[in-house]
């Protein structure tokens, strides 16, 4: 007789319970929202902007003036600071100056929100080191778009800096030696005089150490700071020099007499 066809195990039987269920793929963890610090002395505007940005997925902490913002920035270490300019106790320029001089916060992007919309005021803000300048009144959608643009630009720069953090030190030193040799023998010439940049003292120190062939871990150890802070300084050096890699940065620095 031909064998009887196999029947599926009855529900509740041991065989049925032993049948494994197909595994469901694990969902990738969602990235943490960008941490924003909103500094403004107008309660109505502060509340409205906070609500709108939080609806767009940002994590927003508020401060009532520049001094409050400075204290909260030190505790929060935000990814971006949105600040009014005219405020009591400490204005936006004073806050920006403290941020840029701070070892942990020097690379934090800053956007000014202000009713002062004259070209001269914007130039003053950019010369002080602000990353963007949005005059009031502003369209909420434009505000979100510009915040996202600055955050993404910072993320790209940090990723580019981090990509080299674990690079081979010997290879980097070889590239720097080749660049120095090229500049000395028939390659691109140094500028007649040093190109002036508004580097902070810490940025200048990081640039010198990068030009010496040190990677982020060694720079962090030498300057007694974190690797993340070094990445921020390197990313700001990329922005200020118009370069996009450590090799380009070193070449630019050597060609323009920015390092020894």
Secondary structure, DSSP 4 states (H G I P E B T S, - for coil): -PPPPPPPPPTTSHHHHHSPPPPPPPPPPPPPPPEEEEE-S-HHHHHHHHHHHHHTT-EEEEESSHHHHHHHHHHH--SEEEEESS-SSS-HHHHHHHHHHSTTTTT-EEEEEES---HHHHHHHHHTT-SEEEESS--HHHHHHHHHHHHHHHHHHHHHHHHTTTS-HHHHHHHHHHHHHHHHTTSPPPPSSPPP----HHHHHHHHHHHTT--HHHHHHHHTS-HHHHHHHHHHHHHHHT--SHHHHHHHHHHTT---
